[in-house]
Amino acid sequence: RRRPDDTALSTWSPKLGLRTRGRHMRAPGRGESAENGSAYRPVSRAFLVRYAFAVVAVSASLATMGVFVPPVGEPLYAFLVGGVAVTVWYGGFGPALLVVLTGWTAAFGFFVGDPQLVDRGTEEELVRWATSLVVAFGVVWVSVVMRRGRERAGIAADEAEASVRQMTGVQQLATALSAALTPSDVAHALIEGAPSLLGARGGALGLIEGDELVIVDPQSIGRQTHQPGFRLPLRARAPIAAAASTGSPVHVRDRATFEREYPDGAALTLYAHGALAVPLRAGGVVVGSMSFLFDVEGAMYEDAEAIAGIAADLGGQALERAQLYAREREARRALDRVLRVAPRFHADTPENAASTICSEARATFGADIAMLW
């Protein structure tokens, strides 16, 4: 099943002789957009909106001053200072500076001295004008400092929240892997939980079988980027194969590098603009690898490789446990067979007992011949 926003792709790899299918999916975002801000930082508004607000604020302040001059007998610069305070809160430093420059320039022409003459005005008028101008600059400076402090605090809060989300995701991944009993269960937990931690579209897990890498079936999960059961030669130039064959992480940040250095992987995934592959180790030995694909260039988080390494370590431990569980089940089945057949060992003749023992030994240990001496 595909979501309505997915577009199927069918690609052919001439070197591998394989056909695979992929899907376009929207890349997961991290945080809010710059225009909407976040829950902790001030809202960032459009340039024209902020400066239009500044023009309206300075015009309203000057008009209000003009209305109150006749009854009061002198201009009230408090209206201009209030306009500056409101503007710096709404639009930031630039619009507030515009209000200061235009507002006090117009106030000097309208309210200082005789408007009919080029007159500097009385000393009292100049002091009032200059004092209010100093207060306005002080308001701008204090507001800008507070705004920048709030922005820094918001950035720190966003980073802390992202770290908490990542930590929670890693803990959930560890919990899911602890309950995995088979390699398929391990693949399901990794491919379901790890891509969202990395900002990836999806991923795949492959285990080494001879000189090939076999993609494990993660129970048909939607974020699988390679077909379950797909076999890829370890010598193939693909990130997931390179990580498994070299035992080192592979990092591809753009489509051009992908096509140049890993053409087989690029041919299998036309939508991918970035890739991250990490090896899987169980018992200190590389047993496979995981790859994560990004369909938007620059969508990879800065700490994606570290998180992928943690997921790979957890996945390797889970695979080792799954192998131990499988061996334990085999040993238990063998013991059950021995216990079931034990009464038959008490045969009437030694020849019949030896025949029964050898027959059960061949079945239990998968041998072609069993001999009793």
Summary of the structure (lengths in Angstrom):
residues: 373
radius of gyration: 36.0
end to end distance: 60.3
largest distance: 137.1
contacts: 1154
relative contact order: 0.09
helix: 56%
strand: 13%
